[in-house]
């Protein structure tokens, strides 16, 4: 897995090339932990990530215990990672609130009821 971090003031983008699973979770967490404390907005670029298992849900939805709280968003979602996120949000929309990660999706309480 290749991980590239780009920082610009309070914004950081972590781009990765490879799969997200429990073997790759520690270096991804380390990349977040290495961010400067002034970074308040983190964007995960998953353009080159074709597979993500439940470890990806832990990465995106479990806040880090060290360092400042950051707003995280995701870009470049491919079919399988997007499918996993949608399935998780469908099963438990309060825990897996996609409006937090994907700013263009309205919060669960504002979405129309499924028919």
C-alpha positions in Angstrom: 0.0 0.0 0.0 1.2 3.5 -0.9 0.1 6.4 1.3 0.6 10.0 0.4 -0.2 12.8 2.7 -0.6 16.4 1.5 -1.1 19.2 4.0 -2.2 22.8 3.4 -2.8 24.8 6.5 -5.8 23.3 8.4 -6.5 20.8 5.5 -4.9 17.5 4.8 -5.6 14.9 2.1 -4.5 11.3 2.6 -4.4 9.4 -0.7 -3.8 5.7 -0.8 -3.2 3.1 -3.4 -4.3 -0.3 -2.3 -6.9 -2.2 -0.2 -8.1 -1.2 3.2 -8.2 -4.2 5.6 -7.0 -5.0 9.1 -3.4 -5.4 7.8 -3.3 -1.9 6.3 -5.3 -0.2 9.1 -2.2 0.5 11.4 -0.2 2.4 8.7 -3.4 4.4 7.9 -3.9 5.3 11.5 -0.3 6.2 11.8 -0.7 8.6 8.8 -3.5 10.3 10.7 -1.6 10.4 13.9 1.4 12.1 12.1 -0.8 15.0 10.9 0.1 18.4 12.5 -2.3 19.4 15.3 -3.6 22.4 13.3 -5.2 20.1 10.8 -9.0 20.2 11.3 -10.2 18.9 8.0 -9.1 15.5 6.7 -10.0 14.2 3.3 -9.5 10.5 2.4 -8.9 10.1 -1.3 -9.9 6.5 -2.2 -9.6 6.9 -6.0 -7.1 4.1 -6.1 -8.8 1.9 -3.5 -10.8 -0.9 -5.1 -11.6 -2.9 -1.9 -12.4 -2.0 1.7 -13.5 -4.4 4.4 -14.9 -3.6 7.9 -11.5 -2.1 8.8 -12.4 0.8 6.5 -15.5 1.4 8.6 -13.4 1.5 11.7 -11.0 3.9 10.0 -13.6 6.3 8.7 -16.1 6.2 11.6 -14.0 5.6 14.8 -12.4 8.8 15.9 -8.7 8.7 17.0 -8.1 8.8 20.7 -5.0 11.0 20.3 -4.8 14.4 18.9 -7.4 16.9 17.9 -10.9 16.1 16.6 -11.0 16.4 12.8 -13.8 16.6 10.3 -13.2 13.7 7.8 -14.6 13.4 4.3 -14.1 10.9 1.5 -13.6 11.4 -2.2 -13.0 9.1 -5.1 -15.1 6.2 -3.9 -15.1 3.2 -6.2 -18.0 0.7 -6.4 -17.0 -1.8 -3.7 -16.1 0.7 -0.9 -19.2 2.8 -1.7 -21.3 -0.4 -1.6 -19.9 -1.2 1.8 -20.6 2.3 3.1 -24.2 2.3 1.8 -24.9 -1.2 3.3 -23.5 -0.1 6.7 -25.6 3.1 6.6 -28.7 1.2 5.7 -28.2 -1.2 8.6 -27.4 1.4 11.2 -27.8 5.0 9.9 -27.1 6.6 13.3 -23.6 5.0 13.6 -22.7 5.1 9.9 -24.0 8.6 9.1 -22.8 9.2 5.5 -23.6 12.9 5.6 -20.5 13.3 7.8 -18.3 11.6 5.2 -20.0 12.6 2.0 -21.1 16.2 2.4 -23.6 16.0 -0.5 -25.7 13.4 1.3 -28.4 14.8 3.6 -28.5 13.6 7.2 -30.5 10.4 7.9 -33.3 12.3 9.7 -33.8 14.5 6.6 -33.9 11.7 4.0 -37.2 10.6 2.6 -38.5 7.3 4.1 -37.9 4.2 2.1 -41.0 2.9 0.3 
